[in-house]
């Protein structure tokens, strides 16, 4: 592979990893604060799966970065190699990149809000990830295919669990219904970005490595409508969609997330558990 | 130790001594985590796969394999982690299922149900590992580890873990 395609594959792997890491970090904020112990355990179990996905995607990205550096014979040291044995690792990618280098969807960095908002965010994302991984498991990149096939079995749980909760709350009490409507208001504008194709996605899709996300919009919308009808909630129409996260332009929230997530490595570079 | 003449069954029997850190009655072989083991010249390679993608026990398992095999006299031990094909409870040995039940964890049902996307589906009929009653109910789909769900028996009233079908 030439340099440009390696870079696109790295960007794509980082995008997939960042989605999982940031949503995992957000969900992890619920640890010890869930509405009941069983659901506290559920959301943190989902978090563990997401962090597992992130680790696998970061390892893949790190492998590509280190290999391409070796191939170039480059001696230049990047900040990502400091403190991690002179190589880029899953840890350096998670802990040492800056806000503008993160390529996650805006949706996953949005605040938890109440339980309803967290559930709705999870449902939107899991439905998307379920459709995405169903196709990514046939990627020409064997490792991306393996990660997707493995994670898909777990995402099936996330999707079923979050779908049930959306219905339960939407079609629940007057208060839970009202809160779900508020959650839709807060989150809907970040759903359009999932189906916008960025430069690196265009590249990997052309090589049969990545998934054409624009084609996921229709099946995603159909499933959302199906669940919303059962949840007695309206599907918003003609809402202006925010985007930019996939290319590093984030809402103000990501900076605060990274401040907490990266604190230890920023203050004690290279520290180990 | 003359390692060159060791056959696969013997290698597996060594690995069968290593227990899963979360479910210590199961060996990593019982659990289906060990996918292959190879002796290439003087290097032993053990290929393992995680049960769930975020399984935090993988590093500990890899370290234990290296230490135990070194104790047995293997000079070079390599542990390789693979994700494909994805782990399934179908790979759990019958002996493993028996030991799980004895330990108080209901073993996975024989049919894979994770792909069933039906919502609010009735929980699987799971047999209580304590009194053998099928009169049980699911308390939570998620339990103390990703591989388990939480159940309670309506006859003996004992709560128990179910190693969910995956």
Boltz contact constraints between the chains, C-beta under 6 A:
constraints:
  - contact:
      token1: [A, 38]
      token2: [B, 140]
      max_distance: 6.0
  - contact:
      token1: [A, 41]
      token2: [B, 142]
      max_distance: 6.0
  - contact:
      token1: [A, 42]
      token2: [B, 142]
      max_distance: 6.0
  - contact:
      token1: [A, 45]
      token2: [B, 142]
      max_distance: 6.0
  - contact:
      token1: [A, 45]
      token2: [B, 146]
      max_distance: 6.0
  - contact:
      token1: [A, 48]
      token2: [B, 54]
      max_distance: 6.0
  - contact:
      token1: [A, 48]
      token2: [B, 146]
      max_distance: 6.0
  - contact:
      token1: [A, 49]
      token2: [B, 54]
      max_distance: 6.0
  - contact:
      token1: [A, 51]
      token2: [B, 54]
      max_distance: 6.0
  - contact:
      token1: [A, 52]
      token2: [B, 53]
      max_distance: 6.0
  - contact:
      token1: [A, 52]
      token2: [B, 54]
      max_distance: 6.0
  - contact:
      token1: [A, 53]
      token2: [B, 53]
      max_distance: 6.0
  - contact:
      token1: [A, 146]
      token2: [B, 83]
      max_distance: 6.0
  - contact:
      token1: [A, 146]
      token2: [B, 84]
      max_distance: 6.0
  - contact:
      token1: [A, 147]
      token2: [B, 83]
      max_distance: 6.0
  - contact:
      token1: [A, 149]
      token2: [B, 86]
      max_distance: 6.0
  - contact:
      token1: [A, 150]
      token2: [B, 53]
      max_distance: 6.0
  - contact:
      token1: [A, 150]
      token2: [B, 83]
      max_distance: 6.0
  - contact:
      token1: [A, 150]
      token2: [B, 86]
      max_distance: 6.0
  - contact:
      token1: [A, 151]
      token2: [B, 53]
      max_distance: 6.0
  - contact:
      token1: [A, 153]
      token2: [B, 86]
      max_distance: 6.0
  - contact:
      token1: [A, 153]
      token2: [B, 114]
      max_distance: 6.0
  - contact:
      token1: [A, 156]
      token2: [B, 114]
      max_distance: 6.0
  - contact:
      token1: [A, 160]
      token2: [B, 117]
      max_distance: 6.0
  - contact:
      token1: [A, 163]
      token2: [B, 119]
      max_distance: 6.0
  - contact:
      token1: [A, 164]
      token2: [B, 119]
      max_distance: 6.0
  - contact:
      token1: [A, 164]
      token2: [B, 120]
      max_distance: 6.0
